[in-house]
Amino acid sequence: MYPETGTTKGDVLAYYAAVAPVLIPAAANRPATRKRWVHGVGTAEAPGEMFFQKNLDDSTPGWVPRASIAHKERTNQYPLVNDAATLAWLAQIGALEIHVPQWRVDSHGNATPPDRLVLDLDPGEGAGLAECAEVARLARAILQDVGLDPVPVTSGSKGIHLYAALDGTQSSDQISDFAHELARALEADHPELAVSDMKKTLRAGKVLVDWSQNNAAKTTIVPYSLRGRLKPMVAAPRTWRELSSASLHQLDYREVMTRVKAGKDPFAAISGGARHGGHPETGAAGSASSGREGHDVGGEGQGGDEDPRLERYHSKRDAAATPEPFTAERHSSAADAGTPREKFVIQEHHARRLHHDFRLERDGVLVSWALPRGVPTSGSQNHLAVQTEDHPMDYADFEGTIPKGQYGAGTVSIWDRGYYECEKWIAGKEVIATLTGGEGGGLGGTRRFALIHTGQGNDQWLIHLMDLQGSKHGHTTPPPGDSAETEEPGAAAASAGSPAAAAVATPAPGFTPMLASPGTLADLPDKDWQFELKWDGVRALIMADATKIRLISRNGKDVSATYPELTDRACWPEQDFVADGEIIAPGLSGMPDFGHLQGRMKLTRPDDVAKARASIPVRLMLFDLLSDGGEDLRRLPLRARRARLEAFFRPSGCPVELSGVIDDEAQYILESVRELGMEGVMAKRTDGRYVGQRSQSWLKLKFERTQEVVVGGWRTGKGEREQSVGSLLVGIPDGSRLRYVGRVGTGFSSRELKELRQQLDALGRKTSPFKEVPAEDASDAHWVSARLVGEVSYGEWTGSGKLRHPVWRGWRLDKTPADVVVEQG
């Protein structure tokens, strides 16, 4: 990873394992942007390739904690560096530098006010670390005057970062304004040493006091992170005594490992120490009665210290009037040293209405949901779960009566408690966890649940009982006496075709579709491959229990209502199963016609679907079996899964067929398929497992060149199309914007053109979503938000990276912009 020093990936992994106890508190619950050097940093003569990464890849393990952050043009999922496993995973993928903002997310996935201030002291040409240390001491005096005690961090590059802990009562804009004024004051008092203006021409011989990293949209390298420089330097927290030393220098990873091993962590005052309640703009210290002395990122402060995440809990309760706990004393890190597993508790709460409270330990608090209809005992119905305020850890033991007149008045008893394994946690979006209860508890052993936000309000979730087949505990059946329950108020939001159903569809069973990579005959090495036709339709996972069949699209939407002829339970084997296939609509020639299928893809109303079934019949081509009778088959090689699929499938007179395996040499198969006018061939490794991501074990060999694109604008038509759309301006995601790949104006039906104008008008925006568009194409363009995905066929890519002669094929309602990549060069 660092050729100059011979530092290997093993060394990087060892370093991050050693500093995890001090790095994680500095990074916890902060969305992390990564700078990755997949093949190492290189040398001065041949620098290694680096790229920034914000959004998580589809291949990210489900257990990596994450948060969804909405930006102007898209929503990204960021990892949260909350545990050593996540830190090791980042090291494994070459994420040498970890950058985080000065704010955190709460358990609801919402950004909280900043809890620290940072100044980046960056030396200009002719200045160095000594000058940065001098400016740091001057800044410290000002910060101490307003009740803040900063900690210096030598950046591992050229300068020093200066951090101060905040009480979380002010916005990022307020803190940024204060930091800006502080920088100006330093410049005014010490013009020969400090400068607050970013212009490089003003920085010679001086230190730039960069205040801008307090902006909510900015990030700073997290303390203890490695740097992607020629040598493995570290952003290292230091003491003020060290800053006064004439031998002050940037530290490398070995020096930092030695310091951490010796117990030195100057940054503990920021990440794990007291929050001094100073208010920068007034200089007033927080009052002793405010209860704001501090909190630990990893848990509630002991005694009277208040964790900001528990402010809602405290504000609703009177400690003198309720027996409910307000501390984490019984569940402190010392008390729980022998039980590192995360706890859960489910309490039966006889309040105005009987309900259950479902609580999971997360970073030192109990993240909580109220279940009005109790804990689901069958996977056939989802129950409403209303997220409530976070609770202190000692609530895990609470039983008693909350007095009348107090919040939540009534009797609380423990229904079950124990430990859980977190499979997935996206703050404010989705949680999958396997709970193991106590002997005689209400769960009756081990149960696996998914909690999925419905998209309605901040607190409306659904809780779903899952099979254990996706966890290491294996398959289980519901406890004796369990039965399907009637649908509750609020659960109607999960009916087929609704946003809630789309949200719950894929995560609940824990299955995601395996995706193929583009390929050619030259990509087929001397291994066993299985060949099938590439069906020109839309992907669907078929999920079955004893009573119903569900069709789940590639992007997790329940499309059962669109294709009811495929969901007749009598058409399928009786056991529970999960299968994979493609929905196609044969055209006049009998071959799959993707354009013909467009007439079915958008329909959900029963009357509309019934009318379309006669004119646009569909078929489902089965090609894989992922689960059969509760047995997870995904780890089996394809040859074994294919044998199970052939034994599983039975012709039933329904529009379901087995996708055939073609037994011939690849080149002859391709020639025959081309003559038939089919889209191409799928080549699949017979020893390959089923992985829920894109893989080289499945290759798509296509004849017709097609490309998925994102619509970013449109131009007005002429003549008959003057009132509709003349052409679409399309691109491919490239970072936060689109790379322009051309305009497409042919291939639309008159009906599509009419609908298209309505869709585009609803997505209008003032600025271009593209990085750059030729002036002749942009001159009369109307810009739209980059949300719609379509597919075009084309002749070839031009030398300038544009599509030659693109023709519209149709919408890809099963794809999101994040799914769009260059199919072939």
C-alpha positions in Angstrom: 0.0 0.0 0.0 3.0 2.3 0.7 5.8 1.2 -1.6 8.3 3.7 -0.3 8.2 2.2 3.2 7.1 -1.3 2.3 3.9 -0.9 4.3 1.5 -3.7 3.3 -2.3 -4.0 3.6 -1.6 -6.4 6.5 0.2 -3.5 8.2 -2.8 -1.2 7.5 -5.2 -3.7 8.9 -3.0 -4.2 12.0 -2.8 -0.4 12.5 -6.6 0.2 12.3 -7.2 -2.8 14.7 -4.7 -1.2 17.2 -6.3 2.3 17.1 -9.9 1.2 16.8 -10.6 1.9 20.5 -9.6 5.6 20.0 -10.6 6.2 16.4 -14.1 4.8 16.6 -15.2 7.3 19.4 -13.9 10.1 17.1 -15.9 8.8 14.1 -18.9 7.1 15.6 -22.3 8.0 14.0 -20.7 10.4 11.6 -21.3 9.6 7.8 -17.9 8.7 6.5 -16.5 9.8 3.1 -13.6 7.6 2.0 -10.5 8.3 -0.1 -9.5 5.0 -1.6 -6.2 3.8 -3.0 -7.2 0.3 -4.2 -3.8 -0.5 -5.6 -1.7 1.6 -3.1 -0.4 5.1 -3.0 2.3 4.5 -5.5 5.6 6.4 -5.7 6.6 10.0 -6.5 7.3 9.0 -10.1 4.1 6.9 -10.5 1.4 8.0 -8.0 -1.3 5.5 -7.3 -4.9 6.2 -8.4 -7.1 7.7 -5.8 -10.9 8.3 -5.8 -13.4 9.8 -3.4 -16.3 7.6 -2.4 -19.5 8.8 -0.7 -22.3 6.3 -1.6 -21.9 2.7 -0.6 -21.4 0.0 -3.2 -24.0 -2.7 -3.7 -21.4 -5.1 -2.5 -21.2 -3.5 1.0 -21.8 -6.2 3.7 -25.2 -5.8 5.2 -23.7 -5.6 8.7 -21.9 -2.3 8.0 -23.9 0.4 9.9 -25.0 3.2 7.6 -27.1 6.3 7.3 -29.0 7.7 4.3 -28.2 11.4 3.7 -30.2 13.5 1.3 -28.3 15.9 -1.0 -29.8 18.3 -3.5 -29.8 15.8 -6.4 -29.7 12.4 -4.7 -29.6 10.4 -1.5 -26.4 8.6 -0.6 -25.8 5.9 1.9 -22.7 6.5 4.0 -21.0 4.0 6.3 -20.9 4.8 10.0 -17.5 3.8 11.6 -19.1 2.5 14.8 -17.2 -0.8 15.2 -13.8 -2.5 14.6 -15.3 -4.8 11.9 -16.3 -1.8 9.8 -12.9 -0.2 10.3 -11.2 -3.4 9.1 -13.6 -3.6 6.1 -12.6 0.0 5.1 -8.9 -1.0 5.3 -9.5 -4.1 3.3 -11.0 -2.1 0.4 -8.1 0.4 0.4 -10.0 3.3 2.2 -6.9 4.7 3.7 -8.4 8.1 4.6 -11.7 8.5 6.5 -13.3 11.9 6.5 -16.3 12.9 8.6 -18.4 16.0 9.3 -18.6 17.8 12.7 -22.1 16.5 13.3 -23.6 13.0 13.9 -26.8 11.2 13.0 -29.3 10.1 15.6 -31.0 6.7 15.7 -33.8 8.1 13.4 -31.2 8.9 10.8 -31.5 12.6 11.3 -28.5 15.0 11.4 -28.0 16.5 14.8 -26.4 19.9 15.5 -22.6 19.9 15.5 -20.9 18.7 18.6 -17.4 19.9 17.8 -15.7 22.9 16.1 -12.6 22.5 13.9 -10.0 24.9 12.6 -7.7 23.7 9.8 -4.3 25.5 10.2 -2.7 25.1 6.8 0.8 26.6 6.2 1.5 28.5 3.0 4.8 28.4 1.1 7.6 29.5 3.4 5.7 28.6 6.6 5.7 25.2 8.4 4.6 23.2 11.4 6.2 25.7 13.9 4.1 28.6 12.5 1.0 26.4 12.7 1.7 25.6 16.3 2.1 29.3 17.1 -1.3 30.1 15.5 -2.8 27.1 17.4 -1.7 28.6 20.7 -3.2 32.0 19.8 -6.5 30.4 18.7 -6.5 28.4 22.0 -6.5 31.6 24.0 -9.5 32.9 22.2 -11.4 29.6 22.5 -10.6 29.3 26.2 -12.1 32.8 26.7 -15.5 31.5 25.6 -15.3 28.3 27.6 -13.9 25.9 25.1 -10.7 23.9 25.6 -9.3 22.8 22.2 -7.2 19.8 21.4 -4.6 19.9 18.6 -4.2 17.2 15.9 -1.1 17.2 13.6 -2.8 16.5 10.3 -0.4 13.9 8.9 0.1 16.3 6.0 1.5 19.8 6.6 -0.6 21.5 9.2 -2.6 21.2 12.4 -6.3 20.7 13.1 -7.7 22.3 16.2 -10.9 20.7 17.7 -13.1 22.0 20.5 -16.1 20.1 21.9 -19.5 21.8 21.7 -22.8 21.2 23.6 -24.9 20.7 20.5 -27.2 23.6 21.0 -26.2 25.6 17.9 -26.4 25.0 14.1 -23.6 24.4 11.7 -24.2 27.8 10.2 -23.8 29.5 13.6 -20.6 27.6 14.4 -19.3 28.3 10.9 -19.9 32.0 11.4 -18.2 32.0 14.8 -15.2 30.1 13.3 -15.0 32.6 10.5 -15.0 35.5 12.9 -12.3 33.8 15.0 -10.1 33.4 11.8 -10.6 37.1 11.0 -9.7 38.1 14.5 -6.4 36.1 14.3 -5.7 37.7 11.0 -6.4 41.2 12.3 -4.3 40.8 15.4 -1.4 38.9 13.7 -1.4 39.9 10.0 2.2 38.8 9.7 1.3 35.2 10.7 -2.3 34.4 10.0 -4.6 34.8 7.0 -8.3 33.9 6.8 -8.7 34.4 3.0 -8.4 31.2 0.8 -6.5 33.0 -2.0 -3.1 31.3 -2.4 -1.5 34.5 -3.3 -2.1 35.9 0.2 -0.7 32.8 2.0 3.0 33.0 1.4 4.9 32.8 4.7 1.6 32.6 6.6 -0.9 30.1 8.1 -4.3 29.9 6.6 -7.0 29.6 9.3 -9.5 27.5 7.4 -12.8 27.9 9.2 -14.9 26.4 6.3 -14.9 22.8 7.5 -17.6 23.7 10.0 -20.0 23.9 7.1 -22.5 21.1 7.4 -21.6 19.9 3.9 -17.8 19.7 4.6 -15.7 16.9 6.1 -12.4 16.7 7.9 -10.1 13.7 8.1 -10.9 11.8 11.3 -8.3 11.8 14.1 -6.2 8.6 13.9 -6.9 8.1 10.2 -4.0 7.2 7.9 -3.0 9.6 5.2 -2.7 8.5 1.5 0.8 10.1 1.2 4.0 8.5 0.1 4.6 7.5 3.7 1.9 6.2 6.1 1.5 9.4 8.1 -1.4 9.8 10.6 -3.8 12.6 11.7 -2.5 12.3 15.2 -4.0 14.0 18.3 -1.3 15.8 20.4 -0.8 17.5 23.7 -0.2 21.2 24.1 3.2 20.3 25.6 4.1 18.5 22.5 3.1 21.5 20.4 5.7 23.6 22.3 8.5 21.2 21.5 11.2 22.2 19.0 11.2 18.6 17.7 7.5 18.7 16.8 6.9 16.6 13.6 4.1 14.8 11.8 3.7 11.2 13.2 3.7 8.0 11.2 1.5 5.0 11.9 4.2 3.1 14.0 4.7 6.1 16.3 0.9 6.4 16.8 0.5 2.7 17.5 3.1 3.0 20.2 1.3 6.0 21.7 -2.0 4.3 21.8 -0.5 1.1 23.3 0.9 3.3 26.1 -2.6 4.6 26.8 -2.2 8.1 25.3 -5.4 9.6 23.7 -5.4 13.4 23.9 -8.6 13.4 21.7 -10.6 11.6 24.5 -11.4 15.2 25.8 -13.3 15.7 22.5 -14.7 12.3 21.6 -15.2 10.8 25.0 -14.9 13.5 27.6 -17.0 16.3 28.9 -18.9 18.6 26.7 -18.2 22.1 28.0 -21.4 24.1 27.6 -19.7 27.2 26.2 -21.6 29.3 23.6 -19.2 30.8 21.1 -21.2 33.8 20.1 -21.8 34.9 23.7 -19.0 33.3 25.7 -21.5 32.2 28.3 -20.7 28.9 29.9 -23.4 26.3 30.3 -25.0 26.5 33.7 -24.3 23.8 36.2 -28.0 23.0 36.4 -28.4 22.4 32.7 -27.4 18.7 33.1 -25.1 19.2 30.1 -21.8 18.3 31.5 -21.0 15.7 28.9 -21.5 12.4 27.2 -19.5 9.5 25.9 -20.0 8.6 22.2 -20.1 5.0 23.3 -22.6 5.3 26.0 -24.5 7.6 28.4 -22.3 9.5 30.8 -22.5 8.1 34.3 -24.1 9.9 37.2 -25.9 13.1 36.2 -24.2 13.5 32.8 -26.6 13.8 29.9 -26.3 12.2 26.5 -27.8 14.6 23.9 -29.6 11.6 22.3 -31.6 11.3 25.6 -32.8 14.8 25.7 -36.2 13.9 24.4 -36.4 11.1 27.0 -35.5 13.5 29.9 -37.8 16.3 28.6 -40.8 14.0 28.8 -40.2 12.7 32.4 -39.9 14.1 35.9 -37.1 12.1 37.7 -38.7 12.9 41.0 -42.1 11.6 40.0 -41.4 8.4 38.0 -39.5 5.3 39.0 -38.1 5.0 35.4 -34.2 4.9 35.2 -32.2 7.9 34.0 -28.7 6.4 33.9 -26.6 3.6 32.4 -24.9 2.8 35.6 -25.9 -0.9 35.7 -24.9 -1.2 32.0 -21.7 0.7 32.0 -18.8 -0.6 30.0 -17.2 -1.9 33.2 -20.4 -3.6 34.4 -20.8 -5.3 31.0 -17.1 -6.1 30.3 -17.8 -9.8 30.2 -20.9 -9.5 27.9 -19.8 -7.6 24.8 -23.0 -8.6 22.9 -25.6 -6.0 22.2 -28.8 -6.3 24.3 -32.4 -6.1 23.6 -35.5 -5.9 25.7 -39.2 -6.2 24.8 -41.5 -4.8 27.5 -45.3 -5.2 27.9 -46.7 -1.8 28.6 -50.2 -1.5 30.0 -50.8 2.2 29.3 -53.9 3.8 27.8 -53.7 1.0 25.3 -51.8 -2.3 25.8 -48.7 -2.3 23.5 -45.2 -3.7 23.5 -42.0 -1.7 23.5 -39.2 -3.1 21.3 -35.7 -1.8 22.3 -32.3 -2.5 20.8 -29.0 -1.4 22.3 -27.2 0.9 19.8 -24.0 2.8 20.7 -24.9 3.1 24.4 -28.6 3.8 24.2 -31.7 1.8 23.7 -33.3 2.6 20.3 -37.0 2.1 20.8 -40.2 1.3 18.9 -43.8 1.0 20.2 -45.7 -2.0 18.7 -49.5 -1.2 19.1 -50.4 -4.8 18.0 -47.5 -6.5 19.7 -44.7 -8.6 18.4 -45.5 -10.3 15.1 -45.7 -14.1 15.5 -46.2 -14.9 11.8 -44.5 -13.7 8.7 -47.8 -13.3 6.9 -48.6 -9.9 8.4 -46.4 -6.9 9.1 -47.1 -5.0 12.3 -46.9 -1.2 12.8 -43.9 0.0 14.7 -43.7 3.6 15.9 -40.2 4.8 16.7 -40.1 6.7 20.0 -37.3 8.5 21.8 -34.1 6.7 22.7 -34.0 5.3 26.2 -31.1 5.0 28.7 -29.4 1.6 28.9 -30.7 0.9 32.5 -34.3 0.8 31.0 -33.3 -2.7 29.9 -34.0 -3.9 33.4 -37.0 -1.7 34.2 -40.3 -3.2 35.5 -42.7 -1.1 37.6 -45.6 1.3 37.5 -45.4 4.7 36.0 -47.7 7.0 38.1 -50.9 8.4 36.7 -50.4 11.8 35.2 -46.9 11.0 34.1 -45.8 10.3 30.5 -46.6 6.7 29.6 -48.5 6.1 32.8 -49.2 2.4 33.4 -47.5 -0.9 34.3 -44.4 -2.0 32.6 -43.1 -5.6 32.7 -40.4 -7.4 30.8 -41.8 -9.7 28.1 -38.4 -11.0 27.0 -34.8 -9.8 27.0 -31.5 -11.1 25.8 -28.9 -10.4 23.1 -29.1 -9.8 19.4 -27.0 -10.0 16.3 -27.2 -7.1 13.9 -27.4 -8.1 10.3 -28.1 -4.6 8.9 -28.7 -1.2 10.4 -29.4 1.9 8.2 -30.3 4.7 10.6 -33.8 5.9 10.1 -34.4 3.4 7.2 -33.9 -0.3 8.0 -32.8 -2.7 10.7 -32.4 -6.5 10.4 -31.6 -8.3 13.6 -31.7 -11.8 15.1 -32.9 -11.8 18.7 -32.2 -14.6 21.2 -34.4 -14.3 24.2 -34.3 -15.7 27.7 -35.6 -19.0 29.0 -39.4 -18.8 29.2 -39.4 -15.4 27.4 -42.2 -14.3 25.0 -40.1 -14.9 21.9 -39.8 -18.6 22.7 -36.1 -18.7 21.6 -34.4 -17.1 18.6 -36.3 -14.9 16.2 -35.2 -12.7 13.2 -37.0 -9.4 12.6 -36.8 -6.7 10.0 -37.8 -3.1 10.8 -38.5 -1.0 7.7 -39.4 2.7 7.6 -42.6 3.2 5.6 -41.5 6.6 4.1 -44.5 8.2 5.9 -43.5 10.6 8.6 -40.4 10.3 10.7 -41.6 7.6 13.0 -43.8 5.2 11.0 -42.1 1.8 10.5 -43.2 -1.8 9.9 -41.9 -4.8 11.8 -41.7 -8.2 10.0 -40.9 -11.6 11.3 -38.4 -13.3 9.0 -37.3 -16.8 8.5 -34.0 -17.6 10.2 -32.6 -19.1 7.0 -30.7 -15.9 6.2 -29.0 -15.9 9.6 -26.4 -18.3 10.9 -29.1 -19.9 13.2 -30.8 -21.6 10.2 -34.4 -22.1 9.5 -37.2 -22.1 12.1 -40.9 -22.4 12.2 -43.2 -20.2 14.3 -43.9 -21.3 17.9 -46.8 -23.6 18.5 -50.1 -21.8 18.5 -49.0 -19.0 16.1 -51.4 -18.1 13.4 -51.7 -15.4 10.7 -53.2 -12.2 12.2 -55.6 -9.9 10.6 -54.2 -6.7 9.1 -53.9 -3.9 11.6 -54.6 -0.2 11.1 -51.5 1.3 9.4 -50.4 -2.1 7.9 -52.6 -1.3 4.9 -49.7 0.9 3.9 -47.9 -2.3 3.0 -50.4 -3.5 0.5 -49.1 -4.4 -2.9 -47.8 -1.6 -5.0 -47.7 1.0 -2.2 -44.4 2.7 -1.2 -44.4 0.8 2.1 -44.6 -2.5 0.3 -41.8 -1.5 -1.9 -39.7 -0.6 1.1 -40.4 -3.9 2.9 -40.3 -6.2 -0.1 -36.6 -7.0 -0.5 -35.2 -6.6 3.0 -37.7 -8.7 4.7 -36.7 -12.1 3.2 -33.1 -11.0 3.0 -32.7 -11.9 -0.8 -31.3 -9.6 -3.4 -30.8 -10.5 -7.1 -27.5 -11.5 -8.5 -26.4 -9.3 -11.4 -24.4 -10.1 -14.5 -21.3 -8.3 -15.9 -20.9 -7.4 -19.6 -18.7 -9.8 -21.4 -17.5 -11.3 -24.7 -16.3 -14.8 -25.9 -12.8 -13.8 -24.9 -13.9 -13.5 -21.3 -14.8 -17.2 -21.1 -11.7 -19.1 -19.7 -11.3 -22.8 -19.7 -13.9 -23.4 -17.1 -17.4 -25.0 -17.1 -20.0 -22.5 -18.3 -23.8 -22.9 -18.6 -25.5 -21.0 -21.5 -29.0 -19.7 -21.5 -30.9 -17.2 -23.7 -30.8 -13.6 -22.4 -34.4 -12.7 -22.0 -35.3 -9.1 -22.9 -37.7 -8.3 -20.0 -37.6 -7.3 -16.4 -36.1 -9.2 -13.5 -38.3 -10.6 -10.7 -37.6 -12.6 -7.5 -40.5 -14.9 -6.8 -41.2 -15.2 -3.1 -43.7 -17.7 -1.8 -45.1 -18.8 1.5 -48.0 -21.1 2.2 -50.7 -18.6 1.1 -49.3 -16.3 -1.5 -46.8 -15.5 -4.2 -45.0 -12.2 -4.4 -43.0 -10.8 -7.3 -40.2 -8.4 -6.3 -38.4 -6.3 -8.8 -34.7 -5.7 -9.0 -35.0 -2.5 -7.0 -37.1 -4.0 -4.3 -40.6 -3.1 -5.4 -43.6 -5.4 -5.1 -45.0 -5.8 -8.6 -47.4 -8.6 -7.9 -50.4 -6.4 -8.7 -49.0 -5.7 -12.2 -48.7 -9.4 -13.2 -51.5 -11.3 -11.3 -51.4 -14.2 -13.8 -48.0 -15.1 -12.3 -49.1 -15.0 -8.7 -51.8 -17.7 -8.7 -50.7 -19.9 -5.8 -52.1 -23.0 -7.6 -49.5 -22.5 -10.3 -46.6 -23.2 -7.9 -45.3 -25.9 -5.6 -46.8 -25.8 -2.2 -43.7 -25.2 -0.1 -42.1 -21.9 0.8 -39.5 -20.9 -1.8 -37.6 -18.1 -3.5 -36.8 -18.3 -7.2 -35.3 -16.0 -9.8 -36.6 -15.2 -13.3 -37.4 -12.7 -16.0 -40.9 -11.4 -17.0 -41.2 -11.1 -20.7 -43.9 -10.0 -23.2 -43.8 -11.9 -26.5 -44.2 -9.6 -29.6 -45.9 -10.4 -32.9 -42.9 -12.6 -33.9 -43.2 -14.6 -30.7 -39.8 -13.2 -29.5 -39.6 -11.2 -26.3 -40.4 -7.5 -27.0 -39.2 -5.1 -24.3 -41.2 -2.2 -25.9 -44.3 -4.3 -25.9 -43.8 -5.0 -22.1 -43.8 -1.3 -21.4 -47.6 -1.3 -21.7 -47.8 -3.5 -18.6 -44.9 -2.2 -16.5 -46.7 0.9 -15.2 -50.1 -0.6 -14.5 -51.2 -1.4 -10.9 -55.0 -0.7 -10.8 -56.9 -4.0 -11.2 -59.2 -2.7 -14.0 -56.2 -1.4 -16.0 -54.3 -4.7 -15.6 -57.3 -6.8 -16.5 -57.7 -4.9 -19.8 -54.0 -5.1 -20.7 -53.7 -8.9 -20.0 -55.5 -9.8 -23.2 -53.4 -7.6 -25.5 -50.1 -7.9 -23.6 -49.8 -11.4 -22.2 -46.7 -12.0 -20.2 -44.6 -15.1 -19.3 -42.1 -15.8 -16.5 -38.9 -17.5 -17.4 -37.4 -19.3 -14.4 -33.7 -19.7 -14.2 -32.6 -20.1 -10.6 -33.8 -21.4 -7.2 -32.5 -19.6 -4.1 -34.5 -21.3 -1.4 -36.7 -24.4 -1.3 -38.8 -25.5 1.7 -36.8 -23.1 4.0 -33.4 -24.4 2.8 -31.1 -21.7 1.6 -29.5 -22.8 -1.6 -27.5 -19.8 -2.5 -24.2 -21.2 -1.3 -24.6 -24.3 -3.5 -22.8 -24.2 -6.9 -25.0 -23.4 -9.9 -25.0 -27.0 -11.2 -26.6 -28.1 -7.9 -29.1 -25.3 -7.9 -30.0 -26.1 -11.5 -30.7 -29.7 -10.5 -32.9 -28.5 -7.7 -34.7 -26.1 -10.0 -35.5 -28.8 -12.5 -36.8 -31.0 -9.7 -38.8 -28.1 -8.3 -40.5 -26.9 -11.5 -43.6 -28.6 -12.8 -45.6 -27.5 -15.9 -48.9 -26.3 -14.7 -50.6 -24.6 -17.7 -49.7 -21.3 -16.2 -47.5 -18.7 -18.0 -44.4 -19.9 -16.3 -41.6 -21.7 -18.1 -38.1 -23.1 -17.3 -35.4 -21.1 -19.0 -33.6 -23.8 -21.0 -29.9 -24.6 -20.9 -28.3 -24.7 -24.4 -25.8 -27.5 -24.9 -23.3 -26.4 -27.5 -20.1 -24.5 -28.0 -20.4 -20.8 -27.2 -19.6 -19.4 -30.6 -22.3 -21.6 -32.3 -24.8 -20.7 -29.7 -24.2 -17.0 -30.4 -24.5 -17.5 -34.1 -27.9 -19.3 -33.7 -29.2 -16.7 -31.3 -28.3 -13.9 -33.5 -30.2 -15.5 -36.4 -33.2 -15.8 -34.1 -33.1 -12.0 -33.4 -32.7 -12.5 -29.7 -30.9 -10.0 -27.4 -28.0 -12.2 -26.5 -26.8 -15.1 -24.3 -26.1 -15.5 -20.6 -23.0 -17.4 -19.6 -22.9 -18.7 -16.0 -20.1 -20.5 -14.2 -21.4 -23.9 -13.1 -19.4 -23.8 -9.9 -20.5 -20.3 -9.0 -22.6 -19.5 -5.9 -25.5 -17.1 -6.0 -24.3 -13.7 -4.6 -26.7 -10.7 -4.3 -24.5 -8.3 -6.3 -22.8 -7.9 -9.7 -20.4 -10.8 -10.4 -18.1 -12.1 -13.1 -19.6 -15.5 -12.6 -22.5 -14.4 -14.7 -21.7 -12.7 -18.1 -24.1 -11.2 -20.5 -23.0 -11.5 -24.2 -25.2 -9.1 -26.2 -25.6 -8.5 -29.9 -27.7 -5.4 -29.9 -25.8 -2.6 -28.2 -28.0 -1.2 -25.4 -27.3 1.2 -22.7 -29.3 2.3 -19.6 -29.3 6.1 -19.3 -30.6 8.8 -16.9 -32.7 11.6 -18.3 -31.4 15.0 -17.3 -33.2 17.3 -19.8 -35.3 17.6 -22.9 -35.7 19.8 -26.0 -39.0 21.0 -27.5 -40.0 19.2 -30.7 -41.1 20.7 -34.1 -44.1 20.2 -36.3 -46.4 17.5 -34.8 -44.1 17.3 -31.7 -44.1 21.0 -31.0 -46.3 20.5 -27.9 -44.5 17.4 -26.7 -40.8 16.3 -26.6 -38.4 16.5 -29.5 -35.5 14.7 -27.8 -34.3 13.6 -24.4 -30.8 14.7 -23.1 -29.4 11.7 -21.3 -26.3 10.8 -19.3 -24.6 8.3 -17.0 -23.9 9.1 -13.3 -20.4 10.3 -12.7 -20.0 11.3 -9.1 -22.7 13.8 -8.0 -23.6 14.8 -11.6 -24.3 13.1 -15.0 -21.8 12.6 -17.8 -23.6 13.7 -20.9 -23.8 10.9 -23.5 -26.1 12.5 -26.1 -29.7 13.1 -27.1 -32.3 10.6 -28.2 -35.4 11.6 -30.3 -36.6 8.4 -32.0 -38.3 5.2 -30.9 -41.1 6.9 -28.9 -44.8 6.0 -29.5 -47.3 8.9 -29.6 -48.7 7.7 -26.3 -45.3 7.8 -24.7 -44.7 11.3 -26.0 -47.9 12.5 -24.5 -47.1 10.9 -21.1 -43.5 12.0 -21.3 -44.2 15.7 -21.4 -46.3 15.4 -18.2 -43.6 13.5 -16.4 -40.8 15.9 -17.4 -42.8 19.0 -16.5 -43.2 17.6 -12.9 -39.4 17.2 -12.6 -38.3 20.6 -13.9 -35.3 22.3 -12.3 -33.4 25.5 -13.2 -29.8 24.2 -13.4 -28.3 21.4 -15.5 -27.6 18.1 -13.8 -24.9 17.4 -16.3 -21.2 18.1 -15.9 -21.0 19.6 -19.4 -23.3 19.8 -22.4 -22.4 21.0 -25.8 -23.7 24.5 -26.5 -25.9 23.4 -29.4 -27.7 20.9 -27.3 -28.0 23.1 -24.2 -29.2 26.2 -26.0 -32.9 25.4 -25.8 -32.9 22.7 -23.2 -35.3 22.2 -20.3 -33.5 20.7 -17.3 -35.1 18.0 -15.1 -34.1 16.3 -11.8 -32.0 13.1 -12.6 -34.5 10.5 -11.4 -35.8 8.7 -14.5 -34.0 5.7 -16.0 -34.5 4.5 -19.6 -32.8 2.3 -22.1 -31.6 3.0 -25.6 -30.0 1.0 -28.4 -27.2 2.6 -30.3 -24.6 2.0 -33.1 -21.4 2.6 -31.2 -19.6 5.0 -28.8 -17.9 7.9 -30.4 -14.4 9.0 -29.7 -15.8 11.9 -27.5 -17.8 9.5 -25.4 -21.3 10.0 -27.0 -23.8 7.4 -28.2 -24.0 7.3 -31.9 -27.6 7.0 -33.3 -29.4 6.2 -30.0 -33.0 4.9 -30.3 -35.3 4.8 -27.4 -36.3 1.3 -26.1 -38.3 2.1 -23.1 -38.3 3.0 -19.4 -36.5 0.9 -16.8 -38.9 1.2 -13.9 -36.9 -1.5 -12.1 -33.8 0.6 -12.0 -32.6 3.7 -10.2 -30.0 6.2 -11.4 -27.5 4.5 -9.0 -27.8 1.3 -11.0 -26.8 2.8 -14.3 -23.2 2.0 -15.5 -21.5 1.9 -18.9 -22.6 -1.5 -20.3 -19.8 -1.8 -22.9 -17.1 0.2 -24.5 
